[in-house]
Amino acid sequence: MAEPLPMLSLLETRVLGTLVEKQRTVPDTYPLSVNALLAGCNQKTSRNPVIEASESDVVQAIDVLKGLWLVNEISGSRVSRFEHRLEKILGVPTQASALLTVLMLRGPQTAGELRLNCERLHRFADISSVEAFLEELASREEGALVVELPRLPGSRENRWMHLLSGEPEIETMLPAKSSHTPNQEVEELKARVTALETELAEMRTRLTAIGA
């Protein structure tokens, strides 16, 4: 049975997402050591935002995730290694966990972007199948795991965002609105042009006087 929705920090979602990603892309090195996790969290590609976490930061994030049963430490090795339990704890299939992973690692994306960026984790047949799993994640009885964001001006598709770190502040994700109306902006532009024309006329007068 799925556990209540955890509230994770950026680094905690980065650790969790890295574990899922590496399990599917480099299974020979999985479960991951702290050093491998640190490198995965701080890598410059396929990450948004790019971060520079320290080893102690990653260890602290692991401890939080272990407390939520989202990460498990593997015993019997000279070096501690860690595996995720995302699908089991949240009660989601591998297709959905692929979407959550890419959202955790790369931030808000459209369904089309998610299909492309999930290619190495799970190959979706088409965008409709991506949207179907997103809708399923958004309408869970246990609590939504993703949310569809308001469409940005000029965009053709809405973006989606994971909710493992809580509800987004929609206002901060939209472009700032100008407090000036179009008429006010035109009047301000005319005033600036008039001022520049006045300065130019004064400069010409001075140059004429000097030439005389």
Secondary structure by P-SEA (a helix, b strand, c coil): ccccbbbbcaaaaaaaaaaaaaaccccccccccaaaaaaaaaccccccccccccaaaaaaaaaaaaaaccbbbbccccbbbbbbcccccccccaaaaaaaaaaaccccccaaaaaaaaccccccccaaaaaaaaaaaaccccccccccccccccccbbbbbbcccccccccccccccccccaaaaaaaaaaaaaaaaaaaaaaaaaaaaaac
